Amino acid sequence: MNQTNNNNNNNNNNSVVTSIDPEISNALKEEQMQDQNNNFLPNLNFIKKRNIEDKPINIIKRFQKENKPVFIAGPMVRYSKLPFRQLVRDYKTDIVYSPMILAREFVRNENARLSDFTTNNFDRPLIVQVGVNNVTDLLRFVEMIHPFVDGIGINCGCPIKEQVREGIGAALMSNKELVSDMIYQVKKIYGDKICIETKIRVHDNINETIEFVKSVENAGVDFITVHENVNIPVIANGDCFSLKDAYDIIKYTKCDGVMAVRGILNNPGLFAGFDKCPWGAIEKFWDYSTAYGLPFRLIQHHLSCMMEGLIDRKSLIGLNETNDLIELLEWFDSKYDLKRPGEEGFGEGINVPIREDRNNMAHL
Ligand SMILES: Cc1cc2nc3c(=O)[nH]c(=O)nc-3n(C[C@H](O)[C@H](O)[C@H](O)COP(=O)(O)O)c2cc1C
């Protein structure tokens, strides 16, 4: 992948633009914002401007008109990083989330920015999910990241204790005023330029959930992920493990789209109609994860999840016991016909090409 960056921005023009056509003024402001952001994430200067067509709310509206559901790969801490996102895009996933990024760290620490968020020009439509508990951090986060994403999702569902203790994730479900204020403040500055989503959990008390949803709707949120009867688009999340599940969920909930998480982790080809992970996805994942980079343990975990439904337990244990990338690759090569990019049929296989089988066939 070409990540070289020859963009020498020397934008010292911070003057306020007055008495010119408001459209030009807005365009200039937007350019200034983009330049500022290049200072926050200089490693991403090579990223091209966002395309309005990729804005999640526009995709949802377009699909509504065509009377078809939107398929979404939801946020997964650690796992929904660039190589996996690229993989599910190859299999008819319409919108993909990043893992939750903690705004507090991201806005204060350059190293957190470099390690928490990588992307490329194919990584769209992309929603970045943010874990946040105050307006200031959110505004700063949005300012830094918005040129590199198509939407921003506020995590109001994560039940992890450490996050909840800090007022992040599920804790926000009992603070509709704060969530609504966060959305309102972002919308006040950016308006339609930024698509905002909230992913929520349903309260034990359903009326509280309805109150929450109405409040964020009034604050200007573009869509939510859960199932409620509201006037903004709604994405259903939970227990989608096949394309049939996706259509059943749409039928029963009448939602605008379906988000899969555990299902798509095991089977990135889910939305393309594969019942189990197609072998080609494993070859592609090897390619993407080694080209874009991912820590060994994450590569191993992804491959283990994808192989889970394809091979027996004993073999899976063997995969999980490998200790480095070379060992893992040798393990695959010794057992299966793992094609590399450029080889005929790369990324296209469906069934597991077991080497013994091939050898036996050759003897016939
Ligand atoms: C490994 C893993 C990581 C997750 N990380 C996040 C996250 O970062 N943010 C979030 O809102 N939900 C997260 N979730 C919850 C999922 O997004 C989703 O709401 C939940 O798994 C139910 O959907 P499913 O039945 O399709 O798996 C995570 C779930 C899993 C299994």
The ligand as an ORCA input file, in Angstrom:
! r2SCAN-3c Opt
* xyz 0 1
  C     -15.357     -8.928     20.448
  C     -16.417     -7.869     20.624
  C     -16.052     -6.533     20.747
  C     -17.044     -5.535     20.876
  N     -16.675     -4.217     20.924
  C     -17.643     -3.254     20.909
  C     -17.312     -1.875     20.775
  O     -16.147     -1.490     20.640
  N     -18.335     -0.971     20.796
  C     -19.653     -1.361     20.902
  O     -20.556     -0.493     20.875
  N     -19.985     -2.648     21.008
  C     -19.020     -3.595     21.000
  N     -19.382     -4.916     21.060
  C     -20.817     -5.263     21.066
  C     -21.264     -5.488     19.622
  O     -21.061     -4.330     18.826
  C     -22.726     -5.934     19.492
  O     -23.580     -4.914     19.982
  C     -23.018     -7.240     20.224
  O     -21.962     -8.185     20.026
  C     -24.353     -7.859     19.743
  O     -24.313     -8.071     18.348
  P     -24.058     -9.547     17.708
  O     -25.147    -10.430     18.243
  O     -24.138     -9.361     16.214
  O     -22.692     -9.999     18.148
  C     -18.416     -5.915     20.943
  C     -18.757     -7.267     20.837
  C     -17.783     -8.242     20.663
  C     -18.212     -9.697     20.517
*
